[in-house]
Amino acid sequence: MSAASDKTGPHGKPGRLYPERPIVGCLAVTRRDDRVLLAQRSLPPGVGKWGFPGGAQELGETVFECARRELMEETGVGAEPERVLTVIEAIRQDDHGKVMTHFTLVCVLLGWRTGEGEPIHDALQVRWVALDEARRLETFPDTVPILRLALE
């Protein structure tokens, strides 16, 4: 594997593997009454696991704009950002201890406005779930605690 290919992440996204600095992303934690929208991943990492729609922040974009955009691109749901719930770190090292991936993920709470949700990009399916249902799904480790924060 060449040095250039070491820097290309999944699906040709540059700089995702062995980055020079953390990559900031946003998770769209979208609340609709007593339910929150989850998406089942279709792409690595975590194929088949349930979590929040989201992705990398673009240059010049606020975290609120990023969360709103990613939600619309991935599910077709329109929502208004309300506040930052929490920030999580996703750091993975290779067998030699070198940082392979490092994401700083800003979890933004959004209030639902339009759309039922459909798996447009990066998802096998999407579903509005209550806390009890989320506990029964195969989720990412932070999904249920973040969902609990969103419903407080």
Secondary structure as the mmCIF struct_conf table of DSSP 4:
data_model
#
loop_
_struct_conf.conf_type_id
_struct_conf.id
_struct_conf.beg_label_comp_id
_struct_conf.beg_label_asym_id
_struct_conf.beg_label_seq_id
_struct_conf.end_label_comp_id
_struct_conf.end_label_asym_id
_struct_conf.end_label_seq_id
HELX_RH_AL_P HELX_RH_AL_P1 ALA A 3 ASP A 6
TURN_TY1_P TURN_TY1_P1 LYS A 7 LYS A 7
STRN STRN1 THR A 8 THR A 8
HELX_RH_3T_P HELX_RH_3T_P1 PRO A 10 GLY A 12
STRN STRN2 PRO A 14 PRO A 14
TURN_TY1_P TURN_TY1_P2 GLY A 15 GLY A 15
BEND BEND1 LEU A 17 TYR A 18
BEND BEND2 GLU A 20 ARG A 21
HELX_LH_PP_P HELX_LH_PP_P1 PRO A 22 PRO A 22
STRN STRN3 ILE A 23 ARG A 32
TURN_TY1_P TURN_TY1_P3 ASP A 33 ASP A 34
STRN STRN4 ARG A 35 ARG A 41
BEND BEND3 LEU A 43 GLY A 46
TURN_TY1_P TURN_TY1_P4 VAL A 47 GLY A 48
STRN STRN5 TRP A 50 GLY A 51
STRN STRN6 GLY A 54 ALA A 56
HELX_LH_PP_P HELX_LH_PP_P2 GLN A 57 GLU A 58
TURN_TY1_P TURN_TY1_P5 LEU A 59 GLY A 60
HELX_RH_AL_P HELX_RH_AL_P2 VAL A 63 THR A 75
STRN STRN7 GLY A 78 GLN A 93
TURN_TY1_P TURN_TY1_P6 ASP A 95 HIS A 96
BEND BEND4 GLY A 97 GLY A 97
STRN STRN8 VAL A 99 THR A 114
BEND BEND5 HIS A 121 ASP A 122
STRN STRN9 ALA A 123 VAL A 129
HELX_RH_AL_P HELX_RH_AL_P3 LEU A 131 ARG A 135
TURN_TY1_P TURN_TY1_P7 ARG A 136 ARG A 136
BEND BEND6 LEU A 137 LEU A 137
STRN STRN10 THR A 139 THR A 139
TURN_TY1_P TURN_TY1_P8 PRO A 141 ASP A 142
HELX_RH_AL_P HELX_RH_AL_P4 THR A 143 LEU A 151
#
